[in-house]
Amino acid sequence: MSDTVAPNISASNKAAPRPEPQFRLADYALLLKPRVMSLVVFTAMVGLVMAPGAIGTWEAFVAILCISIGAGASGAINMWYDRDIDLHMQRTMNRPIPAGRMDPRNALIFGSVLALASVIAMGVWVNLISAALLAFTILYYVFIYTVWLKRRTPQNIVIGGASGALPPVIGWAAVTGNAGFLADPWGAIALFMIIFLWTPPHTWALALFRRQDYMNVGVPMLPVVVGEHRTKIQMAVYTALLVPATFAPVALGLSGWLYALAVAGLNIGLVMHMGRVWRAENVADAKQGPCRPMFFYTILYLFGIFLALLADRTLFVPFF
């Protein structure tokens, strides 16, 4: 599908003054999308802890560091490529490149060097399968999602969401290695599916109350292309699939009753938020509507699920 939406960029945005680019360490840190990176790193760490087998302290440290750097590198290259639309979106116009504080070429070099270094270090000090998965994740996010999907289809974040769901799989592979990963991948697949199914309702909640931003720059997010009602239908479908998927770790024997109780409570909250979005008439209202609260709840929701997995595994609580 290749739906596009014509840009509608206001003259006021074009007239904004732009400072001369200069080196600022804080801007290079912002390129790494630290808020996104923190959740990526946490899910990767949980994947590493949940995986069967053992890993040395040094290898575990390197694995998490490489996943962090690789995720940050993807974010930096994404900001380089999206600098034209970031300039005209309220949520992104103050990023280092569109705000004029950084030369775009420096951002591209920075991201590319970090991406290459993270993959090489993972291959040298951890194992080849985790390095290959890290390389695939970076390339998928940059070329499949950022370059190809984001501006061409309203299903951009569904297909592109695979990259965000891979960090716990990389952590799992860092422990199990090639043979162990291929012999028993089901735990890693369960963690992958939780994040994969979580991504659409999380992102579309944001897209609903930021709909005008995406319309202004011609990005065909689902609410822009199909409208609010059909977006809510798809959000509800993915929410309905996500709820049972979160119990897969229990069915696979990866976690016990502590996780089961925690995820049941988190799912009640998720369904309640989804219900408010479904019933609301002012769904796109950023201040009064239910989408903004749902967006922030889904962040806490995913963090809570992986925290419960970590707590359950650390405390060794059996289900039966």
Buried (B, 14 or more C-beta within 10 A) or exposed (E): EEEEBEEEBEEEBEEEEEEEBEEEEEBBEBBBBBEBBEBBBBBBBBBBBBBEEEBEEEBBEBBBBBBBBBBBBBBBBBBBBBBEBBBBBEEBBEBBBBBBBBBBEBBBEBBBEBBBBBBEBBBEBBBEBBBBBBBBBBBBBBEBBBBBBBBBBBBBBBBBBBBBBBBBBBBBBBBBBEEBBEEBBEBBBBBBBBBBBBBBBBBBBBBBBBBEBBBBBBBBBBBBBBEBEEBBEBBBEBBBBBBEBBBBBBEEEBBBEBBBEBBEEBBEBBBEBBBBBBEBEEBBBBEEBBBBBBBBBBEEBBBBBBBBBBBBBEEEBEBE
